[in-house]
Amino acid sequence: MPGGRQRDDAGSPAPELPGRPVARMSDYREPDDRTLSYRRPELSSREVEVLLAWLAADSKEDAAGALFISASTVSTHLARIRAKYSAVGREAPTKTHLLARALQDGYTSLDRW
């Protein structure tokens, strides 16, 4: 594209942030069946449990209390979950990204929230 400026899904110029990629709606769309098998990380049932508890909580401490574990254990699980998403090329650096990934991958649904 002339000038190196990318366009978003609607064709508008995408905002540029120094050093940070800009999320687009296509990043959160449901992958088709052909890509789902290799792009979806295999989270353990405990990882899913910790992820959902943390998403529902205001803090790691609140999630830890609900699960009867320490906040550092919650942090360890979240680090492993993020690493698994990174390994399949689907970065999830924030809580919002992890919620989007959990919805995309069927670990939760909008009805739950």
PyMOL commands that place a pseudoatom at each C-alpha (Angstrom):
pseudoatom trace, name=CA, resn=MET, resi=1, chain=A, elem=C, hetatm=0, pos=[0.000, 0.000, 0.000]
pseudoatom trace, name=CA, resn=PRO, resi=2, chain=A, elem=C, hetatm=0, pos=[1.428, 3.466, -0.877]
pseudoatom trace, name=CA, resn=GLY, resi=3, chain=A, elem=C, hetatm=0, pos=[2.982, 5.226, 2.075]
pseudoatom trace, name=CA, resn=GLY, resi=4, chain=A, elem=C, hetatm=0, pos=[3.074, 2.018, 4.125]
pseudoatom trace, name=CA, resn=ARG, resi=5, chain=A, elem=C, hetatm=0, pos=[-0.165, 2.816, 5.928]
pseudoatom trace, name=CA, resn=GLN, resi=6, chain=A, elem=C, hetatm=0, pos=[-2.368, -0.192, 6.608]
pseudoatom trace, name=CA, resn=ARG, resi=7, chain=A, elem=C, hetatm=0, pos=[-6.143, -0.141, 6.465]
pseudoatom trace, name=CA, resn=ASP, resi=8, chain=A, elem=C, hetatm=0, pos=[-8.554, -1.656, 8.970]
pseudoatom trace, name=CA, resn=ASP, resi=9, chain=A, elem=C, hetatm=0, pos=[-11.364, -4.112, 8.138]
pseudoatom trace, name=CA, resn=ALA, resi=10, chain=A, elem=C, hetatm=0, pos=[-13.661, -1.277, 7.031]
pseudoatom trace, name=CA, resn=GLY, resi=11, chain=A, elem=C, hetatm=0, pos=[-11.037, 0.173, 4.683]
pseudoatom trace, name=CA, resn=SER, resi=12, chain=A, elem=C, hetatm=0, pos=[-10.208, 3.165, 6.890]
pseudoatom trace, name=CA, resn=PRO, resi=13, chain=A, elem=C, hetatm=0, pos=[-6.591, 3.970, 7.639]
pseudoatom trace, name=CA, resn=ALA, resi=14, chain=A, elem=C, hetatm=0, pos=[-5.521, 2.018, 10.721]
pseudoatom trace, name=CA, resn=PRO, resi=15, chain=A, elem=C, hetatm=0, pos=[-4.165, 4.088, 13.618]
pseudoatom trace, name=CA, resn=GLU, resi=16, chain=A, elem=C, hetatm=0, pos=[-0.464, 3.740, 14.145]
pseudoatom trace, name=CA, resn=LEU, resi=17, chain=A, elem=C, hetatm=0, pos=[0.952, 3.263, 17.622]
pseudoatom trace, name=CA, resn=PRO, resi=18, chain=A, elem=C, hetatm=0, pos=[4.715, 3.197, 18.032]
pseudoatom trace, name=CA, resn=GLY, resi=19, chain=A, elem=C, hetatm=0, pos=[5.933, -0.305, 18.819]
pseudoatom trace, name=CA, resn=ARG, resi=20, chain=A, elem=C, hetatm=0, pos=[2.463, -1.819, 19.298]
pseudoatom trace, name=CA, resn=PRO, resi=21, chain=A, elem=C, hetatm=0, pos=[0.344, -3.653, 16.741]
pseudoatom trace, name=CA, resn=VAL, resi=22, chain=A, elem=C, hetatm=0, pos=[-3.214, -2.413, 16.448]
pseudoatom trace, name=CA, resn=ALA, resi=23, chain=A, elem=C, hetatm=0, pos=[-5.942, -4.994, 17.094]
pseudoatom trace, name=CA, resn=ARG, resi=24, chain=A, elem=C, hetatm=0, pos=[-8.543, -5.411, 14.375]
pseudoatom trace, name=CA, resn=MET, resi=25, chain=A, elem=C, hetatm=0, pos=[-11.936, -7.107, 14.385]
pseudoatom trace, name=CA, resn=SER, resi=26, chain=A, elem=C, hetatm=0, pos=[-10.500, -9.873, 12.212]
pseudoatom trace, name=CA, resn=ASP, resi=27, chain=A, elem=C, hetatm=0, pos=[-8.173, -10.739, 15.121]
pseudoatom trace, name=CA, resn=TYR, resi=28, chain=A, elem=C, hetatm=0, pos=[-11.224, -11.778, 17.158]
pseudoatom trace, name=CA, resn=ARG, resi=29, chain=A, elem=C, hetatm=0, pos=[-13.380, -13.460, 14.544]
pseudoatom trace, name=CA, resn=GLU, resi=30, chain=A, elem=C, hetatm=0, pos=[-14.142, -17.152, 14.839]
pseudoatom trace, name=CA, resn=PRO, resi=31, chain=A, elem=C, hetatm=0, pos=[-11.569, -19.118, 12.832]
pseudoatom trace, name=CA, resn=ASP, resi=32, chain=A, elem=C, hetatm=0, pos=[-12.964, -21.566, 10.326]
pseudoatom trace, name=CA, resn=ASP, resi=33, chain=A, elem=C, hetatm=0, pos=[-12.795, -25.320, 11.007]
pseudoatom trace, name=CA, resn=ARG, resi=34, chain=A, elem=C, hetatm=0, pos=[-9.651, -25.735, 8.917]
pseudoatom trace, name=CA, resn=THR, resi=35, chain=A, elem=C, hetatm=0, pos=[-7.578, -23.380, 11.105]
pseudoatom trace, name=CA, resn=LEU, resi=36, chain=A, elem=C, hetatm=0, pos=[-9.136, -24.094, 14.497]
pseudoatom trace, name=CA, resn=SER, resi=37, chain=A, elem=C, hetatm=0, pos=[-7.342, -27.405, 15.042]
pseudoatom trace, name=CA, resn=TYR, resi=38, chain=A, elem=C, hetatm=0, pos=[-3.840, -25.927, 14.901]
pseudoatom trace, name=CA, resn=ARG, resi=39, chain=A, elem=C, hetatm=0, pos=[-4.534, -22.427, 16.204]
pseudoatom trace, name=CA, resn=ARG, resi=40, chain=A, elem=C, hetatm=0, pos=[-6.350, -23.421, 19.389]
pseudoatom trace, name=CA, resn=PRO, resi=41, chain=A, elem=C, hetatm=0, pos=[-4.008, -24.195, 22.282]
pseudoatom trace, name=CA, resn=GLU, resi=42, chain=A, elem=C, hetatm=0, pos=[-4.759, -27.182, 24.473]
pseudoatom trace, name=CA, resn=LEU, resi=43, chain=A, elem=C, hetatm=0, pos=[-5.519, -25.733, 27.878]
pseudoatom trace, name=CA, resn=SER, resi=44, chain=A, elem=C, hetatm=0, pos=[-5.872, -28.117, 30.798]
pseudoatom trace, name=CA, resn=SER, resi=45, chain=A, elem=C, hetatm=0, pos=[-9.160, -28.180, 32.676]
pseudoatom trace, name=CA, resn=ARG, resi=46, chain=A, elem=C, hetatm=0, pos=[-7.433, -26.467, 35.621]
pseudoatom trace, name=CA, resn=GLU, resi=47, chain=A, elem=C, hetatm=0, pos=[-6.058, -23.743, 33.348]
pseudoatom trace, name=CA, resn=VAL, resi=48, chain=A, elem=C, hetatm=0, pos=[-9.553, -23.116, 32.002]
pseudoatom trace, name=CA, resn=GLU, resi=49, chain=A, elem=C, hetatm=0, pos=[-10.933, -23.036, 35.550]
pseudoatom trace, name=CA, resn=VAL, resi=50, chain=A, elem=C, hetatm=0, pos=[-8.305, -20.510, 36.667]
pseudoatom trace, name=CA, resn=LEU, resi=51, chain=A, elem=C, hetatm=0, pos=[-8.741, -18.424, 33.515]
pseudoatom trace, name=CA, resn=LEU, resi=52, chain=A, elem=C, hetatm=0, pos=[-12.512, -18.176, 33.929]
pseudoatom trace, name=CA, resn=ALA, resi=53, chain=A, elem=C, hetatm=0, pos=[-12.250, -17.414, 37.645]
pseudoatom trace, name=CA, resn=TRP, resi=54, chain=A, elem=C, hetatm=0, pos=[-9.762, -14.642, 36.926]
pseudoatom trace, name=CA, resn=LEU, resi=55, chain=A, elem=C, hetatm=0, pos=[-11.894, -13.215, 34.118]
pseudoatom trace, name=CA, resn=ALA, resi=56, chain=A, elem=C, hetatm=0, pos=[-14.867, -13.069, 36.494]
pseudoatom trace, name=CA, resn=ALA, resi=57, chain=A, elem=C, hetatm=0, pos=[-12.862, -11.545, 39.356]
pseudoatom trace, name=CA, resn=ASP, resi=58, chain=A, elem=C, hetatm=0, pos=[-11.682, -8.010, 39.985]
pseudoatom trace, name=CA, resn=SER, resi=59, chain=A, elem=C, hetatm=0, pos=[-8.172, -9.177, 40.823]
pseudoatom trace, name=CA, resn=LYS, resi=60, chain=A, elem=C, hetatm=0, pos=[-5.885, -12.177, 40.944]
pseudoatom trace, name=CA, resn=GLU, resi=61, chain=A, elem=C, hetatm=0, pos=[-6.326, -12.195, 44.708]
pseudoatom trace, name=CA, resn=ASP, resi=62, chain=A, elem=C, hetatm=0, pos=[-10.118, -12.484, 44.333]
pseudoatom trace, name=CA, resn=ALA, resi=63, chain=A, elem=C, hetatm=0, pos=[-9.760, -15.316, 41.821]
pseudoatom trace, name=CA, resn=ALA, resi=64, chain=A, elem=C, hetatm=0, pos=[-7.262, -17.049, 44.090]
pseudoatom trace, name=CA, resn=GLY, resi=65, chain=A, elem=C, hetatm=0, pos=[-9.631, -16.812, 47.046]
pseudoatom trace, name=CA, resn=ALA, resi=66, chain=A, elem=C, hetatm=0, pos=[-12.482, -18.300, 45.043]
pseudoatom trace, name=CA, resn=LEU, resi=67, chain=A, elem=C, hetatm=0, pos=[-10.279, -21.237, 44.010]
pseudoatom trace, name=CA, resn=PHE, resi=68, chain=A, elem=C, hetatm=0, pos=[-8.496, -21.664, 47.368]
pseudoatom trace, name=CA, resn=ILE, resi=69, chain=A, elem=C, hetatm=0, pos=[-5.069, -21.126, 45.818]
pseudoatom trace, name=CA, resn=SER, resi=70, chain=A, elem=C, hetatm=0, pos=[-2.506, -18.329, 46.070]
pseudoatom trace, name=CA, resn=ALA, resi=71, chain=A, elem=C, hetatm=0, pos=[-2.421, -15.284, 43.811]
pseudoatom trace, name=CA, resn=SER, resi=72, chain=A, elem=C, hetatm=0, pos=[1.035, -16.377, 42.619]
pseudoatom trace, name=CA, resn=THR, resi=73, chain=A, elem=C, hetatm=0, pos=[-0.461, -19.692, 41.476]
pseudoatom trace, name=CA, resn=VAL, resi=74, chain=A, elem=C, hetatm=0, pos=[-3.066, -17.757, 39.491]
pseudoatom trace, name=CA, resn=SER, resi=75, chain=A, elem=C, hetatm=0, pos=[-0.231, -15.734, 37.935]
pseudoatom trace, name=CA, resn=THR, resi=76, chain=A, elem=C, hetatm=0, pos=[1.657, -18.919, 37.045]
pseudoatom trace, name=CA, resn=HIS, resi=77, chain=A, elem=C, hetatm=0, pos=[-1.394, -20.415, 35.326]
pseudoatom trace, name=CA, resn=LEU, resi=78, chain=A, elem=C, hetatm=0, pos=[-2.032, -17.178, 33.411]
pseudoatom trace, name=CA, resn=ALA, resi=79, chain=A, elem=C, hetatm=0, pos=[1.605, -17.039, 32.269]
pseudoatom trace, name=CA, resn=ARG, resi=80, chain=A, elem=C, hetatm=0, pos=[1.344, -20.615, 30.976]
pseudoatom trace, name=CA, resn=ILE, resi=81, chain=A, elem=C, hetatm=0, pos=[-1.960, -19.854, 29.227]
pseudoatom trace, name=CA, resn=ARG, resi=82, chain=A, elem=C, hetatm=0, pos=[-0.451, -16.789, 27.550]
pseudoatom trace, name=CA, resn=ALA, resi=83, chain=A, elem=C, hetatm=0, pos=[2.593, -18.833, 26.501]
pseudoatom trace, name=CA, resn=LYS, resi=84, chain=A, elem=C, hetatm=0, pos=[0.331, -21.464, 24.930]
pseudoatom trace, name=CA, resn=TYR, resi=85, chain=A, elem=C, hetatm=0, pos=[-1.529, -18.782, 22.969]
pseudoatom trace, name=CA, resn=SER, resi=86, chain=A, elem=C, hetatm=0, pos=[1.781, -17.251, 21.861]
pseudoatom trace, name=CA, resn=ALA, resi=87, chain=A, elem=C, hetatm=0, pos=[2.986, -20.659, 20.712]
pseudoatom trace, name=CA, resn=VAL, resi=88, chain=A, elem=C, hetatm=0, pos=[0.077, -20.916, 18.252]
pseudoatom trace, name=CA, resn=GLY, resi=89, chain=A, elem=C, hetatm=0, pos=[0.489, -17.334, 17.036]
pseudoatom trace, name=CA, resn=ARG, resi=90, chain=A, elem=C, hetatm=0, pos=[-2.438, -15.822, 18.922]
pseudoatom trace, name=CA, resn=GLU, resi=91, chain=A, elem=C, hetatm=0, pos=[-0.954, -13.387, 21.418]
pseudoatom trace, name=CA, resn=ALA, resi=92, chain=A, elem=C, hetatm=0, pos=[-3.083, -12.563, 24.466]
pseudoatom trace, name=CA, resn=PRO, resi=93, chain=A, elem=C, hetatm=0, pos=[-1.209, -9.928, 26.473]
pseudoatom trace, name=CA, resn=THR, resi=94, chain=A, elem=C, hetatm=0, pos=[-4.218, -8.431, 28.279]
pseudoatom trace, name=CA, resn=LYS, resi=95, chain=A, elem=C, hetatm=0, pos=[-7.258, -9.609, 30.186]
pseudoatom trace, name=CA, resn=THR, resi=96, chain=A, elem=C, hetatm=0, pos=[-9.459, -8.436, 27.322]
pseudoatom trace, name=CA, resn=HIS, resi=97, chain=A, elem=C, hetatm=0, pos=[-7.451, -10.479, 24.829]
pseudoatom trace, name=CA, resn=LEU, resi=98, chain=A, elem=C, hetatm=0, pos=[-7.775, -13.560, 27.030]
pseudoatom trace, name=CA, resn=LEU, resi=99, chain=A, elem=C, hetatm=0, pos=[-11.549, -13.081, 27.270]
pseudoatom trace, name=CA, resn=ALA, resi=100, chain=A, elem=C, hetatm=0, pos=[-11.738, -12.827, 23.477]
pseudoatom trace, name=CA, resn=ARG, resi=101, chain=A, elem=C, hetatm=0, pos=[-9.641, -15.984, 23.086]
pseudoatom trace, name=CA, resn=ALA, resi=102, chain=A, elem=C, hetatm=0, pos=[-11.751, -17.897, 25.627]
pseudoatom trace, name=CA, resn=LEU, resi=103, chain=A, elem=C, hetatm=0, pos=[-14.894, -16.901, 23.711]
pseudoatom trace, name=CA, resn=GLN, resi=104, chain=A, elem=C, hetatm=0, pos=[-13.376, -17.804, 20.332]
pseudoatom trace, name=CA, resn=ASP, resi=105, chain=A, elem=C, hetatm=0, pos=[-12.168, -21.178, 21.522]
pseudoatom trace, name=CA, resn=GLY, resi=106, chain=A, elem=C, hetatm=0, pos=[-15.389, -22.188, 23.254]
pseudoatom trace, name=CA, resn=TYR, resi=107, chain=A, elem=C, hetatm=0, pos=[-14.049, -22.134, 26.813]
pseudoatom trace, name=CA, resn=THR, resi=108, chain=A, elem=C, hetatm=0, pos=[-16.895, -19.783, 27.715]
pseudoatom trace, name=CA, resn=SER, resi=109, chain=A, elem=C, hetatm=0, pos=[-19.803, -18.001, 26.035]
pseudoatom trace, name=CA, resn=LEU, resi=110, chain=A, elem=C, hetatm=0, pos=[-21.321, -14.540, 26.100]
pseudoatom trace, name=CA, resn=ASP, resi=111, chain=A, elem=C, hetatm=0, pos=[-24.349, -15.964, 27.905]
pseudoatom trace, name=CA, resn=ARG, resi=112, chain=A, elem=C, hetatm=0, pos=[-22.158, -16.660, 30.932]
pseudoatom trace, name=CA, resn=TRP, resi=113, chain=A, elem=C, hetatm=0, pos=[-21.136, -13.018, 31.201]
for i in range(1, 113): cmd.bond("trace and resi %d" % i, "trace and resi %d" % (i + 1))
show_as sticks, trace
zoom trace
